[in-house]
Amino acid sequence: MATVYMHKNKILHRDLKTSNIFLKNGNIKVGDFGISRSLATTEELATTFIGTPYYMSPEVLKYEGYNNKSDIW
């Protein structure tokens, strides 16, 4: 649900990983939006090489443009 909300609002998390997902009292929350980015449109692509290398999508690692699909690849 959190990723759907972020992506509908044109927000890329860019560092979505297990250590940024929090569970408390049955509630799940996503945190650490320090390197997130807001896009102007859903078609816009980001090009910055940023995030945790083991969790980066192939597009980011190849310095290609990427969108919200890279958050959950």
PDB file as gemmi writes it, atoms N, CA and C in Angstrom:
CRYST1    1.000    1.000    1.000  90.00  90.00  90.00 P 1                      
ATOM      1  N   MET A   1       0.808  -1.193   0.000  1.00  0.00           N  
ATOM      2  CA  MET A   1       0.000   0.000   0.000  1.00  0.00           C  
ATOM      3  C   MET A   1       0.857   1.265   0.000  1.00  0.00           C  
ATOM      4  N   ALA A   2       1.931   1.265   0.765  1.00  0.00           N  
ATOM      5  CA  ALA A   2       2.773   2.468   0.839  1.00  0.00           C  
ATOM      6  C   ALA A   2       3.411   2.772  -0.506  1.00  0.00           C  
ATOM      7  N   THR A   3       3.887   1.744  -1.193  1.00  0.00           N  
ATOM      8  CA  THR A   3       4.513   1.998  -2.494  1.00  0.00           C  
ATOM      9  C   THR A   3       3.484   2.463  -3.515  1.00  0.00           C  
ATOM     10  N   VAL A   4       2.287   1.929  -3.455  1.00  0.00           N  
ATOM     11  CA  VAL A   4       1.225   2.386  -4.361  1.00  0.00           C  
ATOM     12  C   VAL A   4       0.949   3.867  -4.115  1.00  0.00           C  
ATOM     13  N   TYR A   5       0.839   4.261  -2.860  1.00  0.00           N  
ATOM     14  CA  TYR A   5       0.603   5.666  -2.515  1.00  0.00           C  
ATOM     15  C   TYR A   5       1.747   6.551  -3.012  1.00  0.00           C  
ATOM     16  N   MET A   6       2.988   6.137  -2.745  1.00  0.00           N  
ATOM     17  CA  MET A   6       4.146   6.932  -3.182  1.00  0.00           C  
ATOM     18  C   MET A   6       4.146   7.106  -4.692  1.00  0.00           C  
ATOM     19  N   HIS A   7       3.944   6.010  -5.402  1.00  0.00           N  
ATOM     20  CA  HIS A   7       4.037   6.059  -6.853  1.00  0.00           C  
ATOM     21  C   HIS A   7       2.865   6.804  -7.489  1.00  0.00           C  
ATOM     22  N   LYS A   8       1.676   6.721  -6.905  1.00  0.00           N  
ATOM     23  CA  LYS A   8       0.548   7.518  -7.408  1.00  0.00           C  
ATOM     24  C   LYS A   8       0.820   9.006  -7.236  1.00  0.00           C  
ATOM     25  N   ASN A   9       1.605   9.351  -6.221  1.00  0.00           N  
ATOM     26  CA  ASN A   9       1.959  10.745  -5.956  1.00  0.00           C  
ATOM     27  C   ASN A   9       3.312  11.127  -6.548  1.00  0.00           C  
ATOM     28  N   LYS A  10       3.788  10.305  -7.479  1.00  0.00           N  
ATOM     29  CA  LYS A  10       5.015  10.559  -8.247  1.00  0.00           C  
ATOM     30  C   LYS A  10       6.253  10.714  -7.360  1.00  0.00           C  
ATOM     31  N   ILE A  11       6.364   9.860  -6.356  1.00  0.00           N  
ATOM     32  CA  ILE A  11       7.520   9.885  -5.457  1.00  0.00           C  
ATOM     33  C   ILE A  11       8.318   8.600  -5.645  1.00  0.00           C  
ATOM     34  N   LEU A  12       9.601   8.749  -5.925  1.00  0.00           N  
ATOM     35  CA  LEU A  12      10.517   7.610  -5.972  1.00  0.00           C  
ATOM     36  C   LEU A  12      11.211   7.509  -4.623  1.00  0.00           C  
ATOM     37  N   HIS A  13      11.197   6.345  -4.024  1.00  0.00           N  
ATOM     38  CA  HIS A  13      11.891   6.169  -2.740  1.00  0.00           C  
ATOM     39  C   HIS A  13      13.396   6.082  -2.981  1.00  0.00           C  
ATOM     40  N   ARG A  14      13.818   5.294  -3.930  1.00  0.00           N  
ATOM     41  CA  ARG A  14      15.199   5.099  -4.385  1.00  0.00           C  
ATOM     42  C   ARG A  14      16.105   4.377  -3.399  1.00  0.00           C  
ATOM     43  N   ASP A  15      15.599   3.935  -2.270  1.00  0.00           N  
ATOM     44  CA  ASP A  15      16.404   3.148  -1.339  1.00  0.00           C  
ATOM     45  C   ASP A  15      15.505   2.202  -0.546  1.00  0.00           C  
ATOM     46  N   LEU A  16      14.540   1.618  -1.239  1.00  0.00           N  
ATOM     47  CA  LEU A  16      13.598   0.710  -0.588  1.00  0.00           C  
ATOM     48  C   LEU A  16      14.289  -0.626  -0.336  1.00  0.00           C  
ATOM     49  N   LYS A  17      14.401  -0.985   0.926  1.00  0.00           N  
ATOM     50  CA  LYS A  17      15.048  -2.233   1.334  1.00  0.00           C  
ATOM     51  C   LYS A  17      14.486  -2.638   2.689  1.00  0.00           C  
ATOM     52  N   THR A  18      14.804  -3.838   3.118  1.00  0.00           N  
ATOM     53  CA  THR A  18      14.220  -4.366   4.353  1.00  0.00           C  
ATOM     54  C   THR A  18      14.507  -3.493   5.567  1.00  0.00           C  
ATOM     55  N   SER A  19      15.676  -2.875   5.624  1.00  0.00           N  
ATOM     56  CA  SER A  19      15.995  -2.050   6.802  1.00  0.00           C  
ATOM     57  C   SER A  19      15.242  -0.723   6.820  1.00  0.00           C  
ATOM     58  N   ASN A  20      14.508  -0.409   5.745  1.00  0.00           N  
ATOM     59  CA  ASN A  20      13.704   0.808   5.696  1.00  0.00           C  
ATOM     60  C   ASN A  20      12.206   0.516   5.792  1.00  0.00           C  
ATOM     61  N   ILE A  21      11.869  -0.716   6.148  1.00  0.00           N  
ATOM     62  CA  ILE A  21      10.476  -1.112   6.360  1.00  0.00           C  
ATOM     63  C   ILE A  21      10.331  -1.475   7.833  1.00  0.00           C  
ATOM     64  N   PHE A  22       9.382  -0.845   8.498  1.00  0.00           N  
ATOM     65  CA  PHE A  22       9.239  -0.988   9.943  1.00  0.00           C  
ATOM     66  C   PHE A  22       7.901  -1.620  10.305  1.00  0.00           C  
ATOM     67  N   LEU A  23       7.930  -2.539  11.249  1.00  0.00           N  
ATOM     68  CA  LEU A  23       6.732  -3.225  11.724  1.00  0.00           C  
ATOM     69  C   LEU A  23       6.608  -2.999  13.225  1.00  0.00           C  
ATOM     70  N   LYS A  24       5.463  -2.449  13.638  1.00  0.00           N  
ATOM     71  CA  LYS A  24       5.215  -2.215  15.057  1.00  0.00           C  
ATOM     72  C   LYS A  24       3.723  -2.356  15.319  1.00  0.00           C  
ATOM     73  N   ASN A  25       3.377  -3.192  16.273  1.00  0.00           N  
ATOM     74  CA  ASN A  25       1.977  -3.412  16.654  1.00  0.00           C  
ATOM     75  C   ASN A  25       1.098  -3.750  15.454  1.00  0.00           C  
ATOM     76  N   GLY A  26       1.621  -4.532  14.523  1.00  0.00           N  
ATOM     77  CA  GLY A  26       0.853  -4.932  13.351  1.00  0.00           C  
ATOM     78  C   GLY A  26       0.779  -3.894  12.251  1.00  0.00           C  
ATOM     79  N   ASN A  27       1.398  -2.743  12.440  1.00  0.00           N  
ATOM     80  CA  ASN A  27       1.417  -1.691  11.417  1.00  0.00           C  
ATOM     81  C   ASN A  27       2.742  -1.725  10.670  1.00  0.00           C  
ATOM     82  N   ILE A  28       2.675  -1.607   9.359  1.00  0.00           N  
ATOM     83  CA  ILE A  28       3.871  -1.577   8.530  1.00  0.00           C  
ATOM     84  C   ILE A  28       4.058  -0.153   8.026  1.00  0.00           C  
ATOM     85  N   LYS A  29       5.275   0.352   8.159  1.00  0.00           N  
ATOM     86  CA  LYS A  29       5.590   1.706   7.695  1.00  0.00           C  
ATOM     87  C   LYS A  29       6.868   1.680   6.874  1.00  0.00           C  
ATOM     88  N   VAL A  30       6.944   2.577   5.909  1.00  0.00           N  
ATOM     89  CA  VAL A  30       8.151   2.753   5.107  1.00  0.00           C  
ATOM     90  C   VAL A  30       8.835   4.017   5.598  1.00  0.00           C  
ATOM     91  N   GLY A  31      10.141   3.944   5.791  1.00  0.00           N  
ATOM     92  CA  GLY A  31      10.886   5.099   6.286  1.00  0.00           C  
ATOM     93  C   GLY A  31      12.099   5.412   5.435  1.00  0.00           C  
ATOM     94  N   ASP A  32      12.891   6.345   5.900  1.00  0.00           N  
ATOM     95  CA  ASP A  32      14.122   6.805   5.268  1.00  0.00           C  
ATOM     96  C   ASP A  32      13.877   7.338   3.856  1.00  0.00           C  
ATOM     97  N   PHE A  33      13.246   8.478   3.803  1.00  0.00           N  
ATOM     98  CA  PHE A  33      12.991   9.138   2.528  1.00  0.00           C  
ATOM     99  C   PHE A  33      14.078  10.165   2.206  1.00  0.00           C  
ATOM    100  N   GLY A  34      15.252  10.005   2.812  1.00  0.00           N  
ATOM    101  CA  GLY A  34      16.330  10.977   2.653  1.00  0.00           C  
ATOM    102  C   GLY A  34      16.812  11.174   1.231  1.00  0.00           C  
ATOM    103  N   ILE A  35      16.752  10.135   0.403  1.00  0.00           N  
ATOM    104  CA  ILE A  35      17.188  10.283  -0.989  1.00  0.00           C  
ATOM    105  C   ILE A  35      16.031  10.114  -1.970  1.00  0.00           C  
ATOM    106  N   SER A  36      14.811  10.186  -1.460  1.00  0.00           N  
ATOM    107  CA  SER A  36      13.648  10.072  -2.344  1.00  0.00           C  
ATOM    108  C   SER A  36      13.581  11.279  -3.270  1.00  0.00           C  
ATOM    109  N   ARG A  37      12.780  11.139  -4.315  1.00  0.00           N  
ATOM    110  CA  ARG A  37      12.656  12.229  -5.282  1.00  0.00           C  
ATOM    111  C   ARG A  37      11.225  12.307  -5.775  1.00  0.00           C  
ATOM    112  N   SER A  38      10.764  13.517  -5.942  1.00  0.00           N  
ATOM    113  CA  SER A  38       9.445  13.764  -6.507  1.00  0.00           C  
ATOM    114  C   SER A  38       9.605  14.016  -8.001  1.00  0.00           C  
ATOM    115  N   LEU A  39       8.766  13.376  -8.809  1.00  0.00           N  
ATOM    116  CA  LEU A  39       8.800  13.561 -10.257  1.00  0.00           C  
ATOM    117  C   LEU A  39       7.655  14.468 -10.688  1.00  0.00           C  
ATOM    118  N   ALA A  40       7.861  15.187 -11.760  1.00  0.00           N  
ATOM    119  CA  ALA A  40       6.828  16.093 -12.267  1.00  0.00           C  
ATOM    120  C   ALA A  40       5.667  15.318 -12.888  1.00  0.00           C  
ATOM    121  N   THR A  41       5.976  14.211 -13.562  1.00  0.00           N  
ATOM    122  CA  THR A  41       4.949  13.391 -14.207  1.00  0.00           C  
ATOM    123  C   THR A  41       5.279  11.921 -13.989  1.00  0.00           C  
ATOM    124  N   THR A  42       4.318  11.049 -14.251  1.00  0.00           N  
ATOM    125  CA  THR A  42       4.579   9.613 -14.123  1.00  0.00           C  
ATOM    126  C   THR A  42       5.477   9.106 -15.243  1.00  0.00           C  
ATOM    127  N   GLU A  43       5.628   9.878 -16.317  1.00  0.00           N  
ATOM    128  CA  GLU A  43       6.484   9.485 -17.432  1.00  0.00           C  
ATOM    129  C   GLU A  43       7.924   9.965 -17.273  1.00  0.00           C  
ATOM    130  N   GLU A  44       8.161  10.883 -16.340  1.00  0.00           N  
ATOM    131  CA  GLU A  44       9.510  11.414 -16.139  1.00  0.00           C  
ATOM    132  C   GLU A  44      10.443  10.317 -15.633  1.00  0.00           C  
ATOM    133  N   LEU A  45      11.704  10.382 -16.060  1.00  0.00           N  
ATOM    134  CA  LEU A  45      12.704   9.426 -15.615  1.00  0.00           C  
ATOM    135  C   LEU A  45      13.772  10.132 -14.792  1.00  0.00           C  
ATOM    136  N   ALA A  46      14.208   9.487 -13.730  1.00  0.00           N  
ATOM    137  CA  ALA A  46      15.325   9.993 -12.932  1.00  0.00           C  
ATOM    138  C   ALA A  46      16.607   9.392 -13.501  1.00  0.00           C  
ATOM    139  N   THR A  47      17.726  10.061 -13.321  1.00  0.00           N  
ATOM    140  CA  THR A  47      18.992   9.557 -13.855  1.00  0.00           C  
ATOM    141  C   THR A  47      20.117   9.533 -12.824  1.00  0.00           C  
ATOM    142  N   THR A  48      19.865   9.975 -11.617  1.00  0.00           N  
ATOM    143  CA  THR A  48      20.898  10.038 -10.586  1.00  0.00           C  
ATOM    144  C   THR A  48      21.273   8.642 -10.104  1.00  0.00           C  
ATOM    145  N   PHE A  49      22.569   8.385  -9.985  1.00  0.00           N  
ATOM    146  CA  PHE A  49      23.071   7.111  -9.462  1.00  0.00           C  
ATOM    147  C   PHE A  49      23.119   7.231  -7.950  1.00  0.00           C  
ATOM    148  N   ILE A  50      22.069   6.728  -7.288  1.00  0.00           N  
ATOM    149  CA  ILE A  50      21.960   6.894  -5.839  1.00  0.00           C  
ATOM    150  C   ILE A  50      21.189   5.725  -5.244  1.00  0.00           C  
ATOM    151  N   GLY A  51      21.534   5.346  -4.021  1.00  0.00           N  
ATOM    152  CA  GLY A  51      20.867   4.251  -3.337  1.00  0.00           C  
ATOM    153  C   GLY A  51      21.878   3.251  -2.802  1.00  0.00           C  
ATOM    154  N   THR A  52      21.392   2.140  -2.293  1.00  0.00           N  
ATOM    155  CA  THR A  52      22.245   1.077  -1.775  1.00  0.00           C  
ATOM    156  C   THR A  52      22.542   0.105  -2.915  1.00  0.00           C  
ATOM    157  N   PRO A  53      23.814  -0.084  -3.288  1.00  0.00           N  
ATOM    158  CA  PRO A  53      24.155  -0.876  -4.479  1.00  0.00           C  
ATOM    159  C   PRO A  53      23.494  -2.251  -4.572  1.00  0.00           C  
ATOM    160  N   TYR A  54      23.410  -3.002  -3.482  1.00  0.00           N  
ATOM    161  CA  TYR A  54      22.816  -4.338  -3.552  1.00  0.00           C  
ATOM    162  C   TYR A  54      21.320  -4.307  -3.846  1.00  0.00           C  
ATOM    163  N   TYR A  55      20.687  -3.173  -3.702  1.00  0.00           N  
ATOM    164  CA  TYR A  55      19.248  -3.052  -3.920  1.00  0.00           C  
ATOM    165  C   TYR A  55      18.908  -2.226  -5.160  1.00  0.00           C  
ATOM    166  N   MET A  56      19.905  -1.804  -5.909  1.00  0.00           N  
ATOM    167  CA  MET A  56      19.660  -0.975  -7.096  1.00  0.00           C  
ATOM    168  C   MET A  56      19.157  -1.826  -8.257  1.00  0.00           C  
ATOM    169  N   SER A  57      18.259  -1.255  -9.028  1.00  0.00           N  
ATOM    170  CA  SER A  57      17.747  -1.949 -10.207  1.00  0.00           C  
ATOM    171  C   SER A  57      18.802  -1.922 -11.310  1.00  0.00           C  
ATOM    172  N   PRO A  58      18.691  -2.804 -12.288  1.00  0.00           N  
ATOM    173  CA  PRO A  58      19.640  -2.804 -13.407  1.00  0.00           C  
ATOM    174  C   PRO A  58      19.698  -1.461 -14.139  1.00  0.00           C  
ATOM    175  N   GLU A  59      18.556  -0.776 -14.258  1.00  0.00           N  
ATOM    176  CA  GLU A  59      18.537   0.518 -14.946  1.00  0.00           C  
ATOM    177  C   GLU A  59      19.415   1.537 -14.233  1.00  0.00           C  
ATOM    178  N   VAL A  60      19.351   1.559 -12.924  1.00  0.00           N  
ATOM    179  CA  VAL A  60      20.164   2.501 -12.147  1.00  0.00           C  
ATOM    180  C   VAL A  60      21.636   2.146 -12.296  1.00  0.00           C  
ATOM    181  N   LEU A  61      21.963   0.866 -12.184  1.00  0.00           N  
ATOM    182  CA  LEU A  61      23.358   0.428 -12.288  1.00  0.00           C  
ATOM    183  C   LEU A  61      23.957   0.697 -13.662  1.00  0.00           C  
ATOM    184  N   LYS A  62      23.112   0.728 -14.702  1.00  0.00           N  
ATOM    185  CA  LYS A  62      23.588   1.005 -16.061  1.00  0.00           C  
ATOM    186  C   LYS A  62      23.516   2.485 -16.410  1.00  0.00           C  
ATOM    187  N   TYR A  63      23.205   3.329 -15.412  1.00  0.00           N  
ATOM    188  CA  TYR A  63      23.083   4.781 -15.612  1.00  0.00           C  
ATOM    189  C   TYR A  63      22.020   5.125 -16.652  1.00  0.00           C  
ATOM    190  N   GLU A  64      20.974   4.324 -16.727  1.00  0.00           N  
ATOM    191  CA  GLU A  64      19.855   4.608 -17.622  1.00  0.00           C  
ATOM    192  C   GLU A  64      18.786   5.353 -16.832  1.00  0.00           C  
ATOM    193  N   GLY A  65      17.852   5.954 -17.523  1.00  0.00           N  
ATOM    194  CA  GLY A  65      16.741   6.594 -16.833  1.00  0.00           C  
ATOM    195  C   GLY A  65      15.875   5.540 -16.147  1.00  0.00           C  
ATOM    196  N   TYR A  66      15.312   5.884 -15.011  1.00  0.00           N  
ATOM    197  CA  TYR A  66      14.478   4.938 -14.277  1.00  0.00           C  
ATOM    198  C   TYR A  66      13.280   5.659 -13.679  1.00  0.00           C  
ATOM    199  N   ASN A  67      12.255   4.867 -13.348  1.00  0.00           N  
ATOM    200  CA  ASN A  67      11.033   5.428 -12.765  1.00  0.00           C  
ATOM    201  C   ASN A  67      10.646   4.616 -11.531  1.00  0.00           C  
ATOM    202  N   ASN A  68       9.384   4.666 -11.152  1.00  0.00           N  
ATOM    203  CA  ASN A  68       8.949   4.000  -9.921  1.00  0.00           C  
ATOM    204  C   ASN A  68       9.111   2.487  -9.958  1.00  0.00           C  
ATOM    205  N   LYS A  69       9.212   1.896 -11.127  1.00  0.00           N  
ATOM    206  CA  LYS A  69       9.411   0.450 -11.212  1.00  0.00           C  
ATOM    207  C   LYS A  69      10.736   0.033 -10.586  1.00  0.00           C  
ATOM    208  N   SER A  70      11.698   0.931 -10.568  1.00  0.00           N  
ATOM    209  CA  SER A  70      12.996   0.622  -9.965  1.00  0.00           C  
ATOM    210  C   SER A  70      12.901   0.463  -8.453  1.00  0.00           C  
ATOM    211  N   ASP A  71      11.898   1.046  -7.826  1.00  0.00           N  
ATOM    212  CA  ASP A  71      11.710   0.886  -6.382  1.00  0.00           C  
ATOM    213  C   ASP A  71      11.370  -0.557  -6.013  1.00  0.00           C  
ATOM    214  N   ILE A  72      10.688  -1.255  -6.907  1.00  0.00           N  
ATOM    215  CA  ILE A  72      10.198  -2.596  -6.570  1.00  0.00           C  
ATOM    216  C   ILE A  72      10.648  -3.651  -7.563  1.00  0.00           C  
ATOM    217  N   TRP A  73      11.694  -3.414  -8.296  1.00  0.00           N  
ATOM    218  CA  TRP A  73      12.127  -4.345  -9.344  1.00  0.00           C  
ATOM    219  C   TRP A  73      12.411  -5.702  -8.776  1.00  0.00           C  
TER     220      TRP A  73                                                      
END                                                                             
